Amino acid sequence: MFGIGTTELLVILGIVIVVFGARRLPELGTGIGQAIKNFKKGVSSKDEIDVTPKKEEVAEGEKASGG
């Protein structure tokens, strides 16, 4: 797995525990899981809101009359 062994993973886990604390790890895991879920949902689904501005078409009769 990416050339990372068990020892390296344990060292990284130890650093994460020191930085964030043992009580915050479940919250951190939940937040990362939700972020990944929302990212996958956003990539796979069609855009719900189209923010592209649309050009207004003016009838030619209105252009000629100036109104």
C-alpha positions in Angstrom: 0.0 0.0 0.0 1.9 3.0 -1.3 5.2 1.6 0.0 4.2 2.4 3.6 4.8 -0.4 6.1 3.2 -1.2 9.5 5.9 0.7 11.4 5.3 3.9 9.4 1.6 3.7 9.9 2.0 3.3 13.7 4.3 6.3 13.7 1.8 8.4 11.8 -1.0 7.2 14.1 1.0 8.2 17.1 1.7 11.7 15.7 -2.0 12.1 15.0 -3.0 11.1 18.5 -0.5 13.6 20.0 -1.6 16.4 17.7 -5.4 15.9 18.0 -5.8 14.0 21.2 -7.5 10.6 21.7 -10.9 12.2 22.4 -11.0 14.1 19.1 -10.2 11.1 16.9 -13.8 9.8 16.5 -14.9 13.3 15.5 -12.1 13.6 13.1 -12.8 10.2 11.5 -16.5 11.1 11.2 -15.7 14.4 9.6 -13.3 12.8 7.1 -15.9 10.1 6.3 -18.6 12.6 5.6 -16.3 14.7 3.5 -15.4 11.8 1.3 -19.1 10.7 1.0 -20.1 14.2 0.0 -17.2 14.5 -2.5 -18.2 11.2 -4.2 -21.9 12.3 -4.3 -20.9 15.6 -5.8 -18.7 14.1 -8.5 -21.1 11.4 -9.5 -24.4 13.4 -9.5 -25.5 16.0 -12.0 -25.3 19.6 -10.9 -28.5 20.6 -9.0 -28.1 24.3 -9.5 -27.0 25.8 -12.7 -25.3 29.2 -12.0 -24.4 30.0 -15.6 -25.9 33.3 -16.5 -28.4 33.2 -19.4 -28.5 35.8 -22.0 -31.8 37.6 -22.3 -33.2 37.5 -25.8 -34.9 40.7 -26.9 -37.5 40.5 -29.6 -36.5 42.4 -32.7 -39.7 44.5 -32.7 -38.8 45.8 -29.2 -35.3 46.8 -30.4 -36.7 48.8 -33.3 -39.2 50.6 -31.2 -36.6 51.5 -28.5 -38.6 50.0 -25.7 
